[in-house]
């Protein structure tokens, strides 16, 4: 088959998918000429900041001779060119398109970072290293349209040469090609280009090696075949991310209705205790609260992200910082009492890095001074802008979840069989377990990629187009889509898959725990009682409900009489909201006093997992009745929950019925 015919027959896939060719060489090596010639007509996407930089220099009216007096403006243009290049790379990688990345080779750390990122996504990575002697490089620099000072050429050439061994180890001997380009242009055309062209064709013809790439291609094909028949469309609206509130987070701040809120004493004390943990490595010089919790578009489960700067001598920053960051799990994740807001810590040891981190944050609040350093800007938000990308990502994830659900059902059926029921039962069971493990890995990897893409947004400057369209990094599609996936509990599922893989084995109990979640559960935790009158003793019951699920309801019964129930339902509701203001939005008067009617009502609202919290003396009673009528039509109606958990709140308060 001819090469062009091969490209045309790749079907839905693009030429060179999951192939990345890094071009490296010093100034004057001829790598750009080789790249443009050898890769012409392949369909690979070129990523080269020099091309953008040269065009921008010309548009700005600056000299291509690089005079020292223009250095300041030239550096501004160079940084902008790199930002544009990274945006291009991000778009290409999103579709896993084939790449040609043109770099000098003097910055090993940058190339290593790009290699690791692409390799983790499943790319086969190659390097074509175009080599010349220093005299040849200097001579060619003299005839270039964009000349570089000779000392820069020499310094760059020396750095590139010192990296050859590192690149060989990084890419591997088979994927690292050195091209000798010390000859004339005529010889280059007749010999070097022909050799490079053959190499490129051979590598592009080779099937992708990575199982990550193969799985992605399989999912993409499946997605293309099923994207219009998934039968599930999540609604982006009706989220707290869309609706601004009238005050700051009441569970976190006092004076939340003013423009100068103060951290509640209990929150301040929790943060102070967490910060004390890091003081063992050095003096803590700065403690800042950052993120969406500082605005008026926060979620009920929004994190309190605490940025901690430790004063460490420069020579020790890397090692001490790594050790301190590895310990954050010991103090992170604790909920602010009475809320779903976890407190998480981020440790910095380099003031410059810390300043850059704070600069990208939507808001900054000084914990010890109790005041804003930077208020979150007032922003409008239109979910329609993100609808298409969100729905595509949901469909992508649901395909993998569907695979996992199917494999789990098959596995459970195989486990119920006996050896004489089916030939090679143990082999088929083992194979199905491997398929489940692969699906869990797929989901974990997809979660990692989503989170990494979101983190990367805040480690680069916005392009002029992004600033014009979105304003701030938090409104870029990758961040908003991630937040909505969080809203619909996809991120929770990613974490669960990742945790299952920690010990490198998947148990039957872990498989069972994934069964309902694999198709996307909609769970709710509830309790109901007389609360007549409401007492502080009921807080134990309510806290248990809140911990059981982020989606919860507290139902007040309609019981009312002069002996045991003196307060009317409306009076009880009013007192409950005053006593427990942090839960006020989730307290309701129930339309019935029958638990079966409540279960039916919740099932009709789309919930498929029920968690019911009661006093310890009534667990068996409610568990029996709820499970007895699950998937049974009766006069109360019908419900069919995937799981029903009746949870003990401990010793029951006499009024908590």
Protein Blocks (a to p, Z undefined) as FASTA:
>chain_A
ZZklmmmmnojacehihiacdddddehklmmmmmmmmmgonlpacddfklmmmmmmmmno
pafklpaklmmmmmmmmmmmmmmmmmmmmmmmmnopacddddehlammlmmmmmmmmmmn
opacddddddddfklmmmmmmmpmbdcdfklmmmmmmmmmmmmmmmmmmnopklpccddf
fbcfklmmmmmmmmmmmmmmmmmmpccfblklmmmmmmmmmmmmmmmmnopacdfbhpfk
lmccfbdcfklpghklbmbdcddfklmmmmmmmmmmmmmnoccfbdcdedjklmmkbcfk
bccdddddddddfklmmmmmmmmmmmmmmmgoiacehiabdcdddddfbfklmmmmmmmp
mbdcdfklopafbdcddddddfklmmmmmmmmmmmmmmmmmmmmmmmmmmmmmmmpcfkl
pghklmmmmmmmmmmmmmmmmmmmmmmmmmmmmmmmmmcccdfklmmmnopamlgmklmm
mmmmmmnommmmmmmmmmmmmnopacfklmmmmmmmmnopadddddddfkpacdfklmmm
mmmmmmmpmbdcddddfbdcfklmmbcfklmmmmmmmmmmmlmmmgccdfbfbfklmmmm
mmmnopabdcddddfklmmmmmmmmmmmgoiacfkbpcddfbdcdddebjadfklZZ
